[in-house]
Amino acid sequence: MLREIANVKQHDANLRRRWFRDDYFDIFIWQTPAGEFTRLQLCYDLPARERVLSWHKGGSYTHDGIDDGEQSPFDNRTPIMVADGVLPADTVQREFNVRGGELPADLKQFIVERLHEYAARSI
Protein backbone atom coordinates (compact mmCIF):
# COMPACT_ATOMS: atom_id res chain seq x y z
CA MET A 1 0.00 0.00 0.00
CA LEU A 2 1.17 3.49 -0.78
CA ARG A 3 2.19 5.47 2.28
CA GLU A 4 3.13 9.12 2.61
CA ILE A 5 6.76 9.90 3.45
CA ALA A 6 7.04 12.47 6.24
CA ASN A 7 9.38 15.47 6.28
CA VAL A 8 9.89 15.78 2.53
CA LYS A 9 12.39 18.50 1.65
CA GLN A 10 10.60 21.53 0.24
CA HIS A 11 12.25 23.53 -2.55
CA ASP A 12 9.55 26.12 -3.29
CA ALA A 13 7.90 28.16 -0.53
CA ASN A 14 4.80 28.55 -2.74
CA LEU A 15 4.24 24.82 -3.30
CA ARG A 16 4.03 21.85 -0.97
CA ARG A 17 5.78 18.75 -2.28
CA ARG A 18 4.44 15.40 -1.07
CA TRP A 19 5.85 11.91 -1.60
CA PHE A 20 3.97 8.61 -1.50
CA ARG A 21 5.78 5.29 -1.88
CA ASP A 22 5.55 1.52 -1.92
CA ASP A 23 7.55 -1.21 -3.67
CA TYR A 24 6.02 -0.44 -7.10
CA PHE A 25 5.37 3.33 -7.07
CA ASP A 26 7.00 6.60 -6.06
CA ILE A 27 4.45 9.39 -6.44
CA PHE A 28 5.46 13.03 -6.09
CA ILE A 29 2.77 15.68 -6.00
CA TRP A 30 3.03 19.47 -5.74
CA GLN A 31 0.17 21.52 -4.30
CA THR A 32 -0.56 25.18 -3.74
CA PRO A 33 -1.42 26.38 -0.20
CA ALA A 34 -5.09 26.13 -1.27
CA GLY A 35 -4.58 22.44 -2.13
CA GLU A 36 -4.62 22.73 -5.94
CA PHE A 37 -2.49 20.09 -7.69
CA THR A 38 0.07 21.73 -9.98
CA ARG A 39 2.50 18.93 -10.81
CA LEU A 40 2.68 15.15 -10.68
CA GLN A 41 5.45 12.60 -11.14
CA LEU A 42 4.15 9.04 -11.08
CA CYS A 43 7.16 6.71 -11.04
CA TYR A 44 6.18 3.07 -11.57
CA ASP A 45 7.56 -0.45 -11.98
CA LEU A 46 10.37 0.39 -9.55
CA PRO A 47 11.72 -3.14 -9.10
CA ALA A 48 11.95 -4.02 -12.79
CA ARG A 49 12.20 -1.07 -15.20
CA GLU A 50 11.42 2.25 -13.58
CA ARG A 51 9.59 4.80 -15.71
CA VAL A 52 7.82 8.05 -14.92
CA LEU A 53 4.70 9.81 -16.14
CA SER A 54 5.01 13.55 -15.49
CA TRP A 55 2.20 16.08 -15.66
CA HIS A 56 2.31 19.87 -15.28
CA LYS A 57 -0.65 22.20 -14.75
CA GLY A 58 -1.88 23.24 -18.15
CA GLY A 59 -1.96 19.65 -19.35
CA SER A 60 1.57 18.93 -20.54
CA TYR A 61 2.74 15.33 -20.15
CA THR A 62 5.97 13.42 -20.61
CA HIS A 63 6.67 9.72 -20.27
CA ASP A 64 10.27 8.79 -19.52
CA GLY A 65 12.46 5.90 -18.51
CA ILE A 66 15.12 6.18 -15.84
CA ASP A 67 18.70 5.69 -16.96
CA ASP A 68 20.38 4.81 -13.67
CA GLY A 69 23.85 5.70 -14.99
CA GLU A 70 25.26 2.33 -14.00
CA GLN A 71 26.27 0.66 -17.26
CA SER A 72 29.30 -1.02 -15.68
CA PRO A 73 30.44 -1.76 -12.12
CA PHE A 74 32.77 1.26 -12.25
CA ASP A 75 30.19 3.82 -13.38
CA ASN A 76 28.62 6.08 -10.81
CA ARG A 77 26.61 8.56 -12.82
CA THR A 78 23.55 10.53 -11.81
CA PRO A 79 20.29 8.90 -12.90
CA ILE A 80 18.46 10.84 -15.60
CA MET A 81 15.07 10.65 -17.31
CA VAL A 82 15.10 9.67 -20.99
CA ALA A 83 12.20 9.42 -23.47
CA ASP A 84 10.52 6.03 -23.17
CA GLY A 85 7.73 4.92 -25.45
CA VAL A 86 4.18 4.17 -24.44
CA LEU A 87 2.78 4.06 -20.91
CA PRO A 88 1.31 0.59 -20.15
CA ALA A 89 -1.84 2.34 -18.94
CA ASP A 90 -3.87 -0.78 -18.09
CA THR A 91 -1.07 -2.23 -15.94
CA VAL A 92 -0.32 1.05 -14.16
CA GLN A 93 -4.02 1.71 -13.54
CA ARG A 94 -4.53 -1.82 -12.18
CA GLU A 95 -1.54 -1.49 -9.83
CA PHE A 96 -2.69 1.94 -8.69
CA ASN A 97 -6.19 0.63 -7.93
CA VAL A 98 -4.71 -2.13 -5.76
CA ARG A 99 -2.10 -0.01 -3.98
CA GLY A 100 -3.76 3.41 -3.69
CA GLY A 101 -6.57 2.49 -1.31
CA GLU A 102 -5.19 4.50 1.61
CA LEU A 103 -4.50 7.70 -0.35
CA PRO A 104 -6.67 10.78 0.21
CA ALA A 105 -9.75 10.61 -2.04
CA ASP A 106 -8.95 13.84 -3.89
CA LEU A 107 -5.44 12.65 -4.69
CA LYS A 108 -6.65 9.24 -5.91
CA GLN A 109 -9.22 10.89 -8.17
CA PHE A 110 -6.65 13.35 -9.52
CA ILE A 111 -4.19 10.56 -10.38
CA VAL A 112 -6.85 8.37 -12.00
CA GLU A 113 -7.97 11.35 -14.11
CA ARG A 114 -4.39 12.04 -15.24
CA LEU A 115 -3.86 8.38 -16.19
CA HIS A 116 -7.08 8.33 -18.22
CA GLU A 117 -6.31 11.67 -19.86
CA TYR A 118 -2.80 10.60 -20.84
CA ALA A 119 -4.00 7.24 -22.17
CA ALA A 120 -6.71 8.97 -24.25
CA ARG A 121 -4.12 11.30 -25.79
CA SER A 122 -1.86 8.38 -26.67
CA ILE A 123 -4.42 6.54 -28.80
C-alpha positions in Angstrom: 0.0 0.0 0.0 1.2 3.5 -0.8 2.2 5.5 2.3 3.1 9.1 2.6 6.8 9.9 3.5 7.0 12.5 6.2 9.4 15.5 6.3 9.9 15.8 2.5 12.4 18.5 1.7 10.6 21.5 0.2 12.3 23.5 -2.6 9.6 26.1 -3.3 7.9 28.2 -0.5 4.8 28.6 -2.7 4.2 24.8 -3.3 4.0 21.9 -1.0 5.8 18.8 -2.3 4.4 15.4 -1.1 5.8 11.9 -1.6 4.0 8.6 -1.5 5.8 5.3 -1.9 5.6 1.5 -1.9 7.6 -1.2 -3.7 6.0 -0.4 -7.1 5.4 3.3 -7.1 7.0 6.6 -6.1 4.5 9.4 -6.4 5.5 13.0 -6.1 2.8 15.7 -6.0 3.0 19.5 -5.7 0.2 21.5 -4.3 -0.6 25.2 -3.7 -1.4 26.4 -0.2 -5.1 26.1 -1.3 -4.6 22.4 -2.1 -4.6 22.7 -5.9 -2.5 20.1 -7.7 0.1 21.7 -10.0 2.5 18.9 -10.8 2.7 15.1 -10.7 5.4 12.6 -11.1 4.2 9.0 -11.1 7.2 6.7 -11.0 6.2 3.1 -11.6 7.6 -0.4 -12.0 10.4 0.4 -9.6 11.7 -3.1 -9.1 11.9 -4.0 -12.8 12.2 -1.1 -15.2 11.4 2.3 -13.6 9.6 4.8 -15.7 7.8 8.1 -14.9 4.7 9.8 -16.1 5.0 13.5 -15.5 2.2 16.1 -15.7 2.3 19.9 -15.3 -0.6 22.2 -14.7 -1.9 23.2 -18.1 -2.0 19.6 -19.3 1.6 18.9 -20.5 2.7 15.3 -20.2 6.0 13.4 -20.6 6.7 9.7 -20.3 10.3 8.8 -19.5 12.5 5.9 -18.5 15.1 6.2 -15.8 18.7 5.7 -17.0 20.4 4.8 -13.7 23.9 5.7 -15.0 25.3 2.3 -14.0 26.3 0.7 -17.3 29.3 -1.0 -15.7 30.4 -1.8 -12.1 32.8 1.3 -12.3 30.2 3.8 -13.4 28.6 6.1 -10.8 26.6 8.6 -12.8 23.6 10.5 -11.8 20.3 8.9 -12.9 18.5 10.8 -15.6 15.1 10.7 -17.3 15.1 9.7 -21.0 12.2 9.4 -23.5 10.5 6.0 -23.2 7.7 4.9 -25.5 4.2 4.2 -24.4 2.8 4.1 -20.9 1.3 0.6 -20.2 -1.8 2.3 -18.9 -3.9 -0.8 -18.1 -1.1 -2.2 -15.9 -0.3 1.1 -14.2 -4.0 1.7 -13.5 -4.5 -1.8 -12.2 -1.5 -1.5 -9.8 -2.7 1.9 -8.7 -6.2 0.6 -7.9 -4.7 -2.1 -5.8 -2.1 0.0 -4.0 -3.8 3.4 -3.7 -6.6 2.5 -1.3 -5.2 4.5 1.6 -4.5 7.7 -0.3 -6.7 10.8 0.2 -9.7 10.6 -2.0 -9.0 13.8 -3.9 -5.4 12.6 -4.7 -6.7 9.2 -5.9 -9.2 10.9 -8.2 -6.6 13.4 -9.5 -4.2 10.6 -10.4 -6.8 8.4 -12.0 -8.0 11.4 -14.1 -4.4 12.0 -15.2 -3.9 8.4 -16.2 -7.1 8.3 -18.2 -6.3 11.7 -19.9 -2.8 10.6 -20.8 -4.0 7.2 -22.2 -6.7 9.0 -24.3 -4.1 11.3 -25.8 -1.9 8.4 -26.7 -4.4 6.5 -28.8 
